[in-house]
């Protein structure tokens, strides 16, 4: 094993050459892996005999965690299921950057763990930026304690636009029907009401949705906290409601998060970010409570295919 700033790298030193031996190794080392995940926030497994979505499904299943399915989530990212628990990471076009975020932190329900599997790496770009948001929380405390106190006092609310059909050109293009798991406007309104969200139907049967107040930081235990939200991704990557120019993310009391605050948060996060390149068959395990991730644009003739599985 080799250590990077926070990413723990696990090589196939045991010469595992089939899925069965890999699963046996995982069972024997599960507690050790979990301890390292808590310590480092992310673990990458190299050169394991995992080649297909089905192999990856079995790899994840070995941990015996509860599955967090794409269908039951409120994620508005467009993804394609490969198995019941494995789907594509994001179908956004290759030129679109996906900014740092905690998976589904803009919703009331989110996974604890994220497993990524690189089935095919891109020729150029396509790296996954990783940022320890517990370290970001501490850096923000030193830089602007009052700002952190505002996030903790008020929380955050998100405004997003859900289209009436899937929009593959967007990183947030899943239709409101699929996001909410409904087939009619009445059912959508009932689901949103149950969630405590507010909403407004806009042109072309698109839906403007505002969440209830959600946490902006998260207790990790042992006195640690993380800056747990989608403030960076929402501010830099989501589109505003064109009708009333509502910002994608605000403080929970409705006040604007100033541009200078967004710049400070983004700059500090960037200073703490590790840019991880992919190789075929890499498997990356992330503690979603502790680590943010994203996706850099990519190019080349080789198709980038990164699959994901979410668990609790």
NUTOR-304300 format. One record per residue (C-alpha): residue number from 1; x, y, z. Coordinates in steps of 0.2 Angstrom, whole numbers. Layout:
# residues N
n;x;y;z
NUM;X;Y;Z
...
***
This chain:
# residues 312
n;x;y;z
1;0;0;0
2;5;18;-4
3;-1;34;4
4;-6;50;-6
5;-12;66;3
6;-28;57;8
7;-31;44;-5
8;-26;26;1
9;-20;16;-14
10;-22;-3;-13
11;-12;-14;-26
12;-16;-32;-30
13;0;-38;-21
14;-9;-55;-18
15;-10;-59;-36
16;-29;-60;-36
17;-34;-67;-53
18;-52;-71;-52
19;-68;-63;-45
20;-70;-77;-32
21;-53;-74;-24
22;-55;-56;-24
23;-72;-58;-15
24;-63;-69;-2
25;-49;-56;0
26;-62;-42;3
27;-71;-52;16
28;-55;-56;25
29;-50;-37;24
30;-66;-28;26
31;-63;-21;43
32;-46;-15;38
33;-53;-7;23
34;-67;2;33
35;-54;8;45
36;-43;15;31
37;-58;23;23
38;-62;32;39
39;-44;38;40
40;-41;43;22
41;-59;46;15
42;-55;37;-1
43;-47;21;-6
44;-42;16;-24
45;-40;-3;-29
46;-28;-6;-43
47;-27;-21;-55
48;-41;-32;-48
49;-49;-45;-60
50;-65;-34;-61
51;-69;-31;-79
52;-88;-29;-82
53;-103;-21;-74
54;-108;-38;-67
55;-91;-41;-59
56;-92;-24;-51
57;-109;-27;-44
58;-102;-43;-36
59;-87;-33;-29
60;-99;-21;-21
61;-111;-34;-15
62;-96;-42;-5
63;-97;-28;7
64;-115;-32;12
65;-120;-14;13
66;-138;-8;10
67;-140;-3;-9
68;-145;15;-12
69;-153;13;-30
70;-154;27;-43
71;-172;24;-45
72;-176;28;-27
73;-165;43;-26
74;-170;61;-30
75;-154;64;-41
76;-158;74;-56
77;-142;68;-65
78;-145;58;-81
79;-138;40;-78
80;-141;23;-86
81;-143;7;-76
82;-132;-8;-80
83;-138;-19;-66
84;-150;-16;-52
85;-136;-8;-41
86;-124;-2;-55
87;-126;13;-66
88;-116;26;-76
89;-109;40;-66
90;-116;54;-77
91;-122;55;-95
92;-117;74;-96
93;-107;78;-112
94;-88;76;-112
95;-85;94;-113
96;-96;98;-97
97;-87;99;-80
98;-95;92;-65
99;-90;103;-50
100;-85;97;-33
101;-100;90;-23
102;-106;78;-10
103;-117;65;-19
104;-136;70;-17
105;-132;82;-3
106;-145;94;-11
107;-159;81;-6
108;-165;74;11
109;-158;57;6
110;-140;53;1
111;-128;38;1
112;-114;35;14
113;-102;26;1
114;-99;29;-17
115;-90;15;-27
116;-83;20;-44
117;-77;8;-57
118;-67;13;-72
119;-72;1;-86
120;-64;12;-99
121;-53;27;-96
122;-53;42;-108
123;-38;46;-119
124;-36;64;-112
125;-44;72;-96
126;-59;65;-87
127;-50;65;-70
128;-60;64;-54
129;-56;79;-42
130;-57;73;-24
131;-58;86;-9
132;-58;81;9
133;-73;92;15
134;-68;89;33
135;-52;98;29
136;-62;111;20
137;-73;114;35
138;-57;118;46
139;-50;129;32
140;-66;139;31
141;-66;141;50
142;-49;149;50
143;-53;160;35
144;-70;166;40
145;-78;159;56
146;-93;170;54
147;-97;162;37
148;-96;145;44
149;-108;150;58
150;-120;157;45
151;-120;140;36
152;-123;130;52
153;-136;142;59
154;-147;144;43
155;-142;129;32
156;-145;130;14
157;-159;129;1
158;-158;124;-17
159;-167;129;-32
160;-166;118;-48
161;-175;117;-64
162;-182;99;-69
163;-186;98;-87
164;-201;88;-94
165;-189;77;-104
166;-172;71;-101
167;-159;83;-107
168;-142;74;-110
169;-133;91;-113
170;-134;95;-95
171;-126;87;-79
172;-143;90;-71
173;-154;84;-85
174;-165;70;-78
175;-184;74;-81
176;-195;78;-66
177;-205;62;-70
178;-190;51;-67
179;-182;62;-53
180;-198;61;-43
181;-204;44;-49
182;-221;50;-55
183;-230;51;-71
184;-242;66;-69
185;-241;84;-63
186;-253;79;-49
187;-242;65;-43
188;-227;77;-44
189;-235;90;-33
190;-240;77;-21
191;-223;70;-20
192;-215;88;-18
193;-228;92;-5
194;-223;77;5
195;-205;82;4
196;-209;99;10
197;-203;107;-6
198;-210;122;-15
199;-213;122;-34
200;-218;132;-49
201;-223;125;-66
202;-214;135;-80
203;-214;135;-99
204;-213;119;-109
205;-220;109;-93
206;-203;111;-85
207;-203;112;-66
208;-194;124;-54
209;-192;116;-37
210;-185;124;-21
211;-180;112;-7
212;-184;114;11
213;-169;119;22
214;-155;106;22
215;-139;105;32
216;-124;113;26
217;-112;104;37
218;-112;87;44
219;-106;79;61
220;-93;65;58
221;-90;60;76
222;-75;63;87
223;-79;82;86
224;-76;82;67
225;-87;90;54
226;-87;91;35
227;-94;105;24
228;-107;94;17
229;-117;102;3
230;-118;106;-15
231;-114;124;-14
232;-99;124;-26
233;-107;113;-39
234;-124;122;-38
235;-116;139;-39
236;-104;135;-53
237;-113;122;-63
238;-132;124;-61
239;-143;136;-71
240;-153;150;-63
241;-172;150;-65
242;-173;162;-80
243;-190;168;-75
244;-185;176;-58
245;-166;174;-58
246;-167;163;-42
247;-149;158;-37
248;-147;139;-37
249;-142;139;-19
250;-145;151;-5
251;-144;152;14
252;-159;143;23
253;-166;160;28
254;-167;165;9
255;-152;177;9
256;-140;176;-5
257;-123;168;-3
258;-112;182;-9
259;-101;179;-24
260;-86;183;-13
261;-91;168;-2
262;-92;157;-16
263;-75;162;-22
264;-67;159;-5
265;-75;142;-4
266;-70;137;-21
267;-52;143;-19
268;-50;134;-3
269;-58;118;-10
270;-46;119;-25
271;-31;121;-14
272;-36;105;-5
273;-41;95;-21
274;-32;80;-27
275;-35;77;-46
276;-35;58;-49
277;-33;51;-66
278;-41;34;-71
279;-34;18;-78
280;-44;4;-84
281;-51;-7;-70
282;-48;5;-56
283;-61;5;-42
284;-62;20;-31
285;-72;19;-14
286;-77;36;-7
287;-84;41;10
288;-97;53;4
289;-99;61;21
290;-81;66;21
291;-75;68;3
292;-82;78;-12
293;-79;73;-30
294;-82;79;-47
295;-77;76;-66
296;-66;85;-77
297;-70;87;-96
298;-62;74;-107
299;-58;71;-126
300;-51;58;-138
301;-58;43;-148
302;-58;31;-133
303;-75;31;-124
304;-74;35;-105
305;-85;24;-96
306;-85;25;-77
307;-99;16;-67
308;-105;19;-50
309;-114;10;-36
310;-121;19;-20
311;-123;11;-3
312;-127;15;15
***
